[in-house]
Amino acid sequence: MIRSISIYLAMTATQCSMAFAPQLQIFPSYMEPIPTRTRVPSGSGIDDALSSSVLSRIRSRKTALNVSTGSKSKCNEESFPEYSNSDEKGQETTAVGGGLGDFNPDEKLGLERETANVGDPQTAQLEQPMNITKVLTELQAIQSQGPKKYCILGTRHCSFLHQQIAEMLAYALVLSGNHIYTSGAAGTNAAAIRGALRACQPQLLTVVLPQSMSKQTPESQELLQDVTNVVTMPQNDQMPLDVASRICNSHLLSQTDHLISFAFHESKTVLEAAQEAQKLDMLVTLLYLD
């Protein structure tokens, strides 16, 4: 009776281990564990029948595992043919397009950098060679000690700092006994008027307006109330302001010896006045604000 119970427990343990066999790790054929046979004493017919039944179940389970393992490996080869082994042809396993990490030196990596766009740099260009007359004129202006007539023109759209520079320059020139000519527009010209008025010498300041006084802005009219020498051009009231400004600038250049301009590279009217002054062999100081 005790022997039968031990045999029954051994069979139950074997069946439980085979029932959980699909959850175990599948080893290659050369690493599969050797099934352990249950030892039972010989001489009993019932015991021999039970042992043969257990062995047959173990063999059938082993066969099923081998079949399932072979089907999985075949499925992997069909899904990834490029990574499958080619033992039949005697070739090594390679990935599509060469081995992993291969580098072809003939292929460029595309690391070329685009040329940086830094804008249009301001380069000094001589449009025409320096003539001897211009050199002598500049030397004479440097050596001369007497007062001069300066024309200060500039853009309307300048910063507060640039206005302070223009105002300080006009103040210093008037204190030195020089005569300042300018127009009545806002911005640079208004700053020059304020600087000349600070020197408390109104006779050394002349303002030429491109049109009549009524055409000026209220701010300009208020500033011009303290100016003694104001020249107006009412005959230009029917003209566009840019045309009247060109006529006014030409009149200012005809009355002065040295032009000082504050301009941007887009200040068309001021740059035209500088070009006209150069044609008149005047000394031109052109200060770009950009």
LOLOMI-436463 format. One record per residue (C-alpha): residue in one letter; x, y, z. Coordinates in steps of 0.001 Angstrom, whole numbers, plus 500000, padded with zeros to 6 digits. Layout:
# LOLOMI-436463
@residu=A; xx=X; yy=Y; zz=Z
...
# end
This chain:
# LOLOMI-436463
@residu=M; xx=500000; yy=500000; zz=500000
@residu=I; xx=502783; yy=502441; zz=500903
@residu=R; xx=504627; yy=501577; zz=497664
@residu=S; xx=501524; yy=502363; zz=495577
@residu=I; xx=501097; yy=505736; zz=497292
@residu=S; xx=504742; yy=506690; zz=496604
@residu=I; xx=504378; yy=505720; zz=492968
@residu=Y; xx=501205; yy=507778; zz=492712
@residu=L; xx=502908; yy=510849; zz=494214
@residu=A; xx=505843; yy=510508; zz=491826
@residu=M; xx=503483; yy=510367; zz=488861
@residu=T; xx=501598; yy=513443; zz=490119
@residu=A; xx=504827; yy=515452; zz=490533
@residu=T; xx=505969; yy=514462; zz=487026
@residu=Q; xx=502675; yy=515497; zz=485458
@residu=C; xx=502735; yy=518846; zz=487275
@residu=S; xx=506255; yy=519561; zz=486061
@residu=M; xx=505246; yy=518709; zz=482482
@residu=A; xx=502155; yy=520884; zz=482769
@residu=F; xx=504318; yy=523913; zz=483548
@residu=A; xx=506947; yy=523001; zz=480954
@residu=P; xx=505735; yy=525629; zz=478335
@residu=Q; xx=506570; yy=528380; zz=480833
@residu=L; xx=510161; yy=527178; zz=481247
@residu=Q; xx=513054; yy=528498; zz=479149
@residu=I; xx=513577; yy=526581; zz=475935
@residu=F; xx=517164; yy=525445; zz=475547
@residu=P; xx=518885; yy=524414; zz=472337
@residu=S; xx=518936; yy=520754; zz=471505
@residu=Y; xx=522449; yy=520296; zz=472862
@residu=M; xx=521541; yy=521942; zz=476192
@residu=E; xx=518206; yy=520260; zz=476906
@residu=P; xx=518107; yy=518578; zz=480310
@residu=I; xx=518025; yy=514805; zz=480351
@residu=P; xx=514653; yy=513636; zz=481601
@residu=T; xx=514840; yy=511895; zz=484913
@residu=R; xx=513303; yy=508499; zz=485064
@residu=T; xx=511381; yy=507476; zz=488079
@residu=R; xx=512840; yy=504354; zz=489653
@residu=V; xx=510350; yy=501752; zz=490683
@residu=P; xx=511127; yy=498285; zz=491888
@residu=S; xx=510760; yy=495593; zz=489318
@residu=G; xx=508609; yy=492584; zz=489813
@residu=S; xx=505278; yy=494345; zz=489908
@residu=G; xx=503141; yy=494506; zz=486790
@residu=I; xx=501289; yy=497560; zz=487927
@residu=D; xx=504516; yy=499394; zz=488623
@residu=D; xx=505941; yy=498546; zz=485173
@residu=A; xx=502807; yy=499766; zz=483464
@residu=L; xx=502908; yy=503068; zz=485324
@residu=S; xx=506598; yy=503558; zz=484536
@residu=S; xx=506101; yy=502915; zz=480835
@residu=S; xx=503170; yy=505350; zz=480818
@residu=V; xx=505298; yy=508092; zz=482386
@residu=L; xx=508153; yy=507520; zz=479931
@residu=S; xx=505852; yy=507658; zz=476940
@residu=R; xx=504404; yy=510962; zz=478081
@residu=I; xx=507879; yy=512418; zz=478573
@residu=R; xx=508922; yy=511367; zz=475032
@residu=S; xx=505769; yy=512865; zz=473501
@residu=R; xx=506311; yy=516121; zz=475358
@residu=K; xx=509925; yy=516298; zz=474197
@residu=T; xx=508854; yy=515749; zz=470605
@residu=A; xx=506269; yy=518571; zz=470853
@residu=L; xx=508856; yy=520953; zz=472237
@residu=N; xx=511306; yy=520178; zz=469433
@residu=V; xx=508636; yy=520754; zz=466806
@residu=S; xx=507569; yy=524102; zz=468317
@residu=T; xx=511181; yy=525286; zz=468578
@residu=G; xx=511860; yy=524453; zz=464937
@residu=S; xx=508731; yy=526268; zz=463777
@residu=K; xx=509704; yy=529437; zz=465686
@residu=S; xx=513198; yy=529556; zz=464212
@residu=K; xx=511770; yy=529070; zz=460743
@residu=C; xx=509296; yy=531923; zz=461306
@residu=N; xx=512118; yy=534230; zz=462384
@residu=E; xx=514079; yy=533422; zz=459257
@residu=E; xx=511073; yy=534184; zz=457044
@residu=S; xx=510330; yy=537493; zz=458840
@residu=F; xx=513954; yy=538758; zz=458755
@residu=P; xx=515611; yy=537143; zz=455733
@residu=E; xx=518356; yy=539792; zz=455618
@residu=Y; xx=519555; yy=538816; zz=459100
@residu=S; xx=519263; yy=535055; zz=458667
@residu=N; xx=522316; yy=532781; zz=458616
@residu=S; xx=523494; yy=531535; zz=455250
@residu=D; xx=525280; yy=528416; zz=456333
@residu=E; xx=524289; yy=526578; zz=453142
@residu=K; xx=526214; yy=529059; zz=450974
@residu=G; xx=529108; yy=529443; zz=453392
@residu=Q; xx=528584; yy=533205; zz=453840
@residu=E; xx=528597; yy=535309; zz=457004
@residu=T; xx=525492; yy=537028; zz=458311
@residu=T; xx=525368; yy=540672; zz=457133
@residu=A; xx=522772; yy=543417; zz=457322
@residu=V; xx=521238; yy=545110; zz=454293
@residu=G; xx=523603; yy=547722; zz=452827
@residu=G; xx=526741; yy=546344; zz=454496
@residu=G; xx=527665; yy=545370; zz=458001
@residu=L; xx=526573; yy=547322; zz=461023
@residu=G; xx=528772; yy=550396; zz=461440
@residu=D; xx=530320; yy=550167; zz=457954
@residu=F; xx=531458; yy=553522; zz=456469
@residu=N; xx=531999; yy=554278; zz=452832
@residu=P; xx=534615; yy=557050; zz=452480
@residu=D; xx=533275; yy=557912; zz=449014
@residu=E; xx=529982; yy=559055; zz=450508
@residu=K; xx=529837; yy=562640; zz=451816
@residu=L; xx=528217; yy=563251; zz=455169
@residu=G; xx=526603; yy=566566; zz=454165
@residu=L; xx=528355; yy=568751; zz=456723
@residu=E; xx=528960; yy=571672; zz=454357
@residu=R; xx=528058; yy=574991; zz=455954
@residu=E; xx=526263; yy=577741; zz=454121
@residu=T; xx=527963; yy=581076; zz=453674
@residu=A; xx=526947; yy=583461; zz=456446
@residu=N; xx=525027; yy=586532; zz=455334
@residu=V; xx=526582; yy=589441; zz=457229
@residu=G; xx=524934; yy=592194; zz=455234
@residu=D; xx=526644; yy=594887; zz=453228
@residu=P; xx=529792; yy=596028; zz=455075
@residu=Q; xx=530763; yy=599656; zz=454843
@residu=T; xx=533952; yy=599704; zz=452825
@residu=A; xx=535795; yy=602819; zz=451858
@residu=Q; xx=535705; yy=603213; zz=448086
@residu=L; xx=537258; yy=606054; zz=446153
@residu=E; xx=534933; yy=606930; zz=443295
@residu=Q; xx=537581; yy=609145; zz=441746
@residu=P; xx=541276; yy=609686; zz=442468
@residu=M; xx=542279; yy=612474; zz=444822
@residu=N; xx=543234; yy=615567; zz=442819
@residu=I; xx=545747; yy=618178; zz=443868
@residu=T; xx=543143; yy=620941; zz=444112
@residu=K; xx=541196; yy=619064; zz=446770
@residu=V; xx=544337; yy=618305; zz=448758
@residu=L; xx=545360; yy=621982; zz=448733
@residu=T; xx=541872; yy=623030; zz=449798
@residu=E; xx=541935; yy=620712; zz=452802
@residu=L; xx=545418; yy=621858; zz=453798
@residu=Q; xx=544342; yy=625493; zz=453597
@residu=A; xx=541285; yy=624765; zz=455764
@residu=I; xx=543484; yy=623081; zz=458374
@residu=Q; xx=546012; yy=625920; zz=458505
@residu=S; xx=543513; yy=628760; zz=458459
@residu=Q; xx=542697; yy=630234; zz=461840
@residu=G; xx=539826; yy=632572; zz=460965
@residu=P; xx=536104; yy=631862; zz=461337
@residu=K; xx=534347; yy=629797; zz=458698
@residu=K; xx=530858; yy=629228; zz=457435
@residu=Y; xx=529550; yy=625769; zz=458241
@residu=C; xx=526470; yy=624143; zz=456851
@residu=I; xx=524969; yy=621465; zz=459107
@residu=L; xx=522397; yy=619188; zz=457484
@residu=G; xx=521054; yy=615825; zz=458545
@residu=T; xx=518257; yy=613352; zz=458644
@residu=R; xx=515016; yy=613903; zz=460521
@residu=H; xx=515041; yy=610371; zz=461951
@residu=C; xx=517999; yy=610326; zz=464322
@residu=S; xx=518320; yy=609121; zz=467885
@residu=F; xx=518515; yy=611329; zz=470953
@residu=L; xx=522243; yy=610614; zz=471258
@residu=H; xx=522916; yy=611797; zz=467692
@residu=Q; xx=520893; yy=614926; zz=468343
@residu=Q; xx=523048; yy=615653; zz=471377
@residu=I; xx=526189; yy=615265; zz=469260
@residu=A; xx=524877; yy=617675; zz=466613
@residu=E; xx=523828; yy=620164; zz=469285
@residu=M; xx=527215; yy=620017; zz=470993
@residu=L; xx=529024; yy=620460; zz=467667
@residu=A; xx=526996; yy=623549; zz=466730
@residu=Y; xx=527510; yy=625003; zz=470211
@residu=A; xx=531297; yy=624561; zz=469975
@residu=L; xx=531492; yy=626037; zz=466467
@residu=V; xx=529545; yy=629151; zz=467414
@residu=L; xx=531664; yy=629658; zz=470523
@residu=S; xx=534722; yy=629538; zz=468228
@residu=G; xx=533307; yy=632388; zz=466141
@residu=N; xx=532082; yy=630301; zz=463201
@residu=H; xx=528813; yy=630967; zz=461403
@residu=I; xx=526257; yy=628132; zz=461271
@residu=Y; xx=523813; yy=627643; zz=458399
@residu=T; xx=521088; yy=625058; zz=458587
@residu=S; xx=517474; yy=624339; zz=457702
@residu=G; xx=514403; yy=624193; zz=459924
@residu=A; xx=513526; yy=620511; zz=459773
@residu=A; xx=513225; yy=618370; zz=462871
@residu=G; xx=515960; yy=615995; zz=463992
@residu=T; xx=519533; yy=617009; zz=463138
@residu=N; xx=518735; yy=620542; zz=461952
@residu=A; xx=516683; yy=621358; zz=465036
@residu=A; xx=519501; yy=620079; zz=467258
@residu=A; xx=521971; yy=622360; zz=465444
@residu=I; xx=519655; yy=625334; zz=466031
@residu=R; xx=519399; yy=624586; zz=469754
@residu=G; xx=523181; yy=624268; zz=470054
@residu=A; xx=523836; yy=627545; zz=468255
@residu=L; xx=521244; yy=629368; zz=470419
@residu=R; xx=522964; yy=628111; zz=473577
@residu=A; xx=526107; yy=630010; zz=472570
@residu=C; xx=524157; yy=633301; zz=472957
@residu=Q; xx=525431; yy=634693; zz=469648
@residu=P; xx=522309; yy=634852; zz=467429
@residu=Q; xx=524119; yy=636765; zz=464690
@residu=L; xx=526149; yy=633611; zz=463934
@residu=L; xx=523091; yy=631490; zz=463130
@residu=T; xx=521144; yy=631556; zz=459877
@residu=V; xx=518187; yy=629249; zz=459190
@residu=V; xx=516891; yy=628832; zz=455627
@residu=L; xx=513422; yy=627279; zz=455277
@residu=P; xx=512428; yy=625398; zz=452108
@residu=Q; xx=508946; yy=626930; zz=452233
@residu=S; xx=507085; yy=629637; zz=454118
@residu=M; xx=506838; yy=629727; zz=457915
@residu=S; xx=503244; yy=628506; zz=457892
@residu=K; xx=504329; yy=625252; zz=456241
@residu=Q; xx=506543; yy=624322; zz=459180
@residu=T; xx=505499; yy=622128; zz=462076
@residu=P; xx=504351; yy=623776; zz=465344
@residu=E; xx=507520; yy=622568; zz=467092
@residu=S; xx=509728; yy=624174; zz=464412
@residu=Q; xx=507803; yy=627430; zz=464518
@residu=E; xx=508204; yy=627615; zz=468288
@residu=L; xx=511949; yy=626960; zz=468035
@residu=L; xx=512436; yy=629538; zz=465268
@residu=Q; xx=510955; yy=632330; zz=467371
@residu=D; xx=514349; yy=632808; zz=469040
@residu=V; xx=516290; yy=632859; zz=465750
@residu=T; xx=517195; yy=636284; zz=464379
@residu=N; xx=518214; yy=635354; zz=460813
@residu=V; xx=515426; yy=633304; zz=459187
@residu=V; xx=515155; yy=633056; zz=455399
@residu=T; xx=511907; yy=631677; zz=453945
@residu=M; xx=511030; yy=630534; zz=450413
@residu=P; xx=507283; yy=631028; zz=449984
@residu=Q; xx=507656; yy=630579; zz=446240
@residu=N; xx=508142; yy=626842; zz=446897
@residu=D; xx=504877; yy=626310; zz=448781
@residu=Q; xx=503248; yy=624578; zz=445826
@residu=M; xx=506157; yy=622204; zz=445339
@residu=P; xx=506574; yy=618813; zz=447006
@residu=L; xx=508640; yy=619002; zz=450168
@residu=D; xx=511537; yy=616922; zz=448783
@residu=V; xx=511884; yy=619206; zz=445744
@residu=A; xx=511742; yy=622330; zz=447903
@residu=S; xx=514326; yy=620794; zz=450265
@residu=R; xx=516772; yy=620256; zz=447387
@residu=I; xx=516440; yy=623895; zz=446365
@residu=C; xx=516957; yy=624983; zz=449961
@residu=N; xx=520063; yy=622791; zz=450345
@residu=S; xx=521577; yy=624199; zz=447174
@residu=H; xx=521123; yy=627713; zz=448527
@residu=L; xx=522782; yy=626732; zz=451821
@residu=L; xx=525773; yy=625228; zz=450012
@residu=S; xx=526253; yy=628383; zz=447983
@residu=Q; xx=526602; yy=630392; zz=451210
@residu=T; xx=529041; yy=628135; zz=453107
@residu=D; xx=532525; yy=626647; zz=452920
@residu=H; xx=532233; yy=623360; zz=454807
@residu=L; xx=529372; yy=620837; zz=454902
@residu=I; xx=528787; yy=618569; zz=457896
@residu=S; xx=526137; yy=615922; zz=457272
@residu=F; xx=524500; yy=613365; zz=459580
@residu=A; xx=522834; yy=610731; zz=457435
@residu=F; xx=521880; yy=607112; zz=456972
@residu=H; xx=522735; yy=605221; zz=453837
@residu=E; xx=519077; yy=605611; zz=452828
@residu=S; xx=518948; yy=609397; zz=453392
@residu=K; xx=518587; yy=610309; zz=449762
@residu=T; xx=518176; yy=614090; zz=450037
@residu=V; xx=521088; yy=614554; zz=452454
@residu=L; xx=523401; yy=612358; zz=450372
@residu=E; xx=522508; yy=614320; zz=447239
@residu=A; xx=523501; yy=617522; zz=449032
@residu=A; xx=526857; yy=615938; zz=449963
@residu=Q; xx=527484; yy=614958; zz=446348
@residu=E; xx=526629; yy=618471; zz=445196
@residu=A; xx=529045; yy=619945; zz=447743
@residu=Q; xx=531825; yy=617695; zz=446488
@residu=K; xx=531227; yy=618914; zz=442956
@residu=L; xx=531605; yy=622467; zz=444256
@residu=D; xx=535027; yy=621541; zz=445733
@residu=M; xx=533767; yy=622120; zz=449251
@residu=L; xx=535018; yy=620342; zz=452334
@residu=V; xx=532532; yy=617601; zz=453187
@residu=T; xx=532317; yy=615718; zz=456459
@residu=L; xx=529771; yy=612927; zz=456078
@residu=L; xx=528863; yy=611080; zz=459272
@residu=Y; xx=526853; yy=607857; zz=458805
@residu=L; xx=524543; yy=606962; zz=461647
@residu=D; xx=524183; yy=603297; zz=460659
# end
